Amino acid sequence: MSQVYGDLTRYEEALGRLVESVDQFRPDLSCARELVEADRALGKSLDKFGLYDEVDKELQRLDRESERLNRHTARTLETLDECYRALSALPMLEQVKFEQRKVLEQRGRVNSAVLLEYATKLSKFTKAPAGVAVGPNNFVWPAEDALRRGQLAVAALHSEEITLGSTGERSGSVESSEPVQPSESAEPRKYEPRRVEPAKEEASESPVDLDLDLFDPDEF
């Protein structure tokens, strides 16, 4: 741009000297040659304006591309930040393995005898939910007749225990004149519920509190 300004200034000066010489009726040929040279140089400088225009258009395009890339980079950085926060919120591999070991240790400390006794108590008062078809005899939920038979059997066992206890008290209080040798076949068999002994656990570990609050023995 400075070259164009210099060529334009040179052209004006050469033109001014030529006009002055003509006004004095002494035209100077050297001033005319200098004006022609200045005009030729100014024309070459002005021809470069097309190149300058192309450069300006390219700069504008690059500015628009830069803005687009800046917006894309900002969105990418925001996505990376969100992913980083999500990954930071996830537990680390060591923590996951530690929690798995704790779960396995607690599972090993569960007293199976307590669970079995609790399930036995609940099974007598459990039936299939509404809308569920009752399956065969070994289905997870017993049928209604099986529930009634189970409740009758439990009631009969309890009544048999009470009857046997009262009979033993009466026979012990009455003295017999002739001792009778009891036989093993005539001896009544008393029902004793089988209880599963809990597994021996290490002294350092205490059984896990299962929070079995669904069954209240005082209600039955």
DRENNUPA-683891 format. One record per residue (C-alpha): x, y, z; residue in three letters. Coordinates in steps of 0.05 Angstrom, whole numbers, padded with zeros to 5 digits, always signed. Layout:
% DRENNUPA-683891
XYZALA;...
//
This chain:
% DRENNUPA-683891
+00000+00000+00000MET;+00059+00047+00014SER;+00086+00033-00055GLN;+00020+00055-00087VAL;+00021+00118-00045TYR;+00092+00133-00066GLY;+00077+00121-00140ASP;+00016+00165-00135LEU;+00056+00221-00103THR;+00110+00215-00156ARG;+00057+00218-00211TYR;+00027+00282-00181GLU;+00095+00316-00176GLU;+00114+00298-00248ALA;+00047+00323-00273LEU;+00054+00387-00234GLY;+00123+00402-00264ARG;+00098+00387-00334LEU;+00038+00434-00325VAL;+00083+00488-00298GLU;+00130+00484-00358SER;+00072+00486-00406VAL;+00043+00547-00370ASP;+00110+00583-00381GLN;+00107+00564-00454PHE;+00170+00524-00445ARG;+00148+00451-00444PRO;+00201+00405-00415ASP;+00207+00338-00449LEU;+00241+00306-00389SER;+00180+00324-00346CYS;+00137+00288-00397ALA;+00182+00226-00395ARG;+00181+00227-00319GLU;+00105+00232-00320LEU;+00101+00172-00367VAL;+00146+00131-00321GLU;+00106+00150-00260ALA;+00042+00132-00296ASP;+00070+00063-00316ARG;+00093+00049-00244ALA;+00027+00072-00215LEU;-00010+00026-00264GLY;+00032-00034-00242LYS;+00018-00017-00169SER;-00057-00012-00182LEU;-00056-00079-00218ASP;-00036-00110-00152LYS;-00103-00089-00121PHE;-00135-00152-00150GLY;-00084-00194-00112LEU;-00097-00153-00049TYR;-00172-00165-00058ASP;-00160-00240-00063GLU;-00116-00239-00001VAL;-00171-00201+00036ASP;-00224-00251+00016LYS;-00178-00308+00038GLU;-00167-00274+00105LEU;-00241-00266+00115GLN;-00252-00340+00099ARG;-00197-00359+00148LEU;-00229-00316+00202ASP;-00296-00351+00192ARG;-00261-00419+00194GLU;-00224-00399+00257SER;-00289-00379+00291GLU;-00321-00445+00271ARG;-00261-00484+00297LEU;-00263-00445+00362ASN;-00336-00462+00373ARG;-00323-00535+00356HIS;-00263-00536+00403THR;-00305-00505+00459ALA;-00359-00558+00450ARG;-00307-00613+00449THR;-00275-00587+00513LEU;-00343-00583+00547GLU;-00357-00655+00526THR;-00289-00678+00552LEU;-00302-00642+00618ASP;-00369-00677+00625GLU;-00337-00744+00609CYS;-00282-00731+00659TYR;-00332-00715+00713ARG;-00372-00777+00697ALA;-00310-00820+00699LEU;-00287-00788+00764SER;-00355-00805+00795ALA;-00346-00879+00777LEU;-00312-00923+00830PRO;-00241-00944+00816MET;-00222-01016+00802LEU;-00190-01025+00870GLU;-00253-00999+00904GLN;-00297-01047+00864VAL;-00253-01106+00882LYS;-00253-01086+00955PHE;-00329-01081+00956GLU;-00335-01149+00922GLN;-00290-01179+00975ARG;-00332-01147+01030LYS;-00396-01174+00999VAL;-00367-01244+00995LEU;-00343-01240+01067GLU;-00412-01218+01091GLN;-00444-01273+01050ARG;-00400-01323+01084GLY;-00419-01297+01153ARG;-00494-01307+01141VAL;-00522-01358+01190ASN;-00558-01409+01146SER;-00593-01440+01206ALA;-00626-01374+01224VAL;-00649-01365+01152LEU;-00676-01436+01149LEU;-00715-01429+01214GLU;-00743-01361+01192TYR;-00764-01389+01124ALA;-00797-01448+01158THR;-00839-01402+01201LYS;-00860-01359+01142LEU;-00876-01417+01096SER;-00936-01438+01137LYS;-00969-01370+01125PHE;-00946-01356+01054THR;-00986-01363+00991LYS;-00977-01345+00918ALA;-00991-01272+00900PRO;-01055-01255+00864ALA;-01054-01270+00790GLY;-00999-01323+00795VAL;-01018-01393+00774ALA;-01004-01446+00827VAL;-00955-01498+00801GLY;-00942-01571+00820PRO;-00930-01596+00891ASN;-00857-01575+00890ASN;-00873-01505+00867PHE;-00844-01446+00905VAL;-00913-01426+00931TRP;-00957-01481+00961PRO;-01030-01488+00941ALA;-01088-01471+00987GLU;-01101-01544+01006ASP;-01027-01553+01021ALA;-01029-01492+01066LEU;-01089-01519+01104ARG;-01057-01588+01111ARG;-00993-01556+01137GLY;-01029-01513+01188GLN;-01070-01573+01211LEU;-01007-01615+01218ALA;-00973-01562+01259VAL;-01035-01555+01304ALA;-01038-01631+01312ALA;-00965-01634+01332LEU;-00974-01580+01384HIS;-01036-01614+01412SER;-00999-01681+01415GLU;-00943-01649+01455GLU;-00993-01619+01504ILE;-01030-01686+01512THR;-00966-01725+01522LEU;-00942-01675+01575GLY;-01006-01678+01615SER;-01008-01755+01611THR;-00937-01760+01638GLY;-00954-01716+01697GLU;-01015-01758+01716ARG;-00978-01824+01709SER;-00921-01798+01753GLY;-00968-01777+01810SER;-01007-01843+01814VAL;-00970-01901+01848GLU;-00979-01969+01818SER;-00982-02031+01862SER;-00949-02075+01810GLU;-00891-02045+01773PRO;-00898-02052+01698VAL;-00837-02062+01656GLN;-00841-02011+01600PRO;-00823-02035+01532SER;-00791-01995+01477GLU;-00849-02009+01430SER;-00901-01984+01479ALA;-00863-01921+01498GLU;-00896-01860+01465PRO;-00852-01821+01418ARG;-00849-01748+01434LYS;-00843-01701+01376TYR;-00780-01661+01378GLU;-00769-01610+01324PRO;-00704-01619+01289ARG;-00660-01558+01294ARG;-00600-01546+01250VAL;-00538-01528+01290GLU;-00507-01463+01266PRO;-00439-01469+01234ALA;-00379-01452+01276LYS;-00352-01385+01258GLU;-00288-01351+01275GLU;-00286-01313+01340ALA;-00264-01250+01305SER;-00326-01249+01259GLU;-00396-01236+01284SER;-00458-01260+01245PRO;-00490-01209+01199VAL;-00553-01176+01224ASP;-00606-01199+01173LEU;-00660-01153+01200ASP;-00714-01207+01195LEU;-00774-01165+01218ASP;-00829-01197+01175LEU;-00847-01250+01227PHE;-00869-01233+01297ASP;-00871-01296+01340PRO;-00916-01262+01392ASP;-00973-01259+01341GLU;-00977-01335+01333PHE;
//
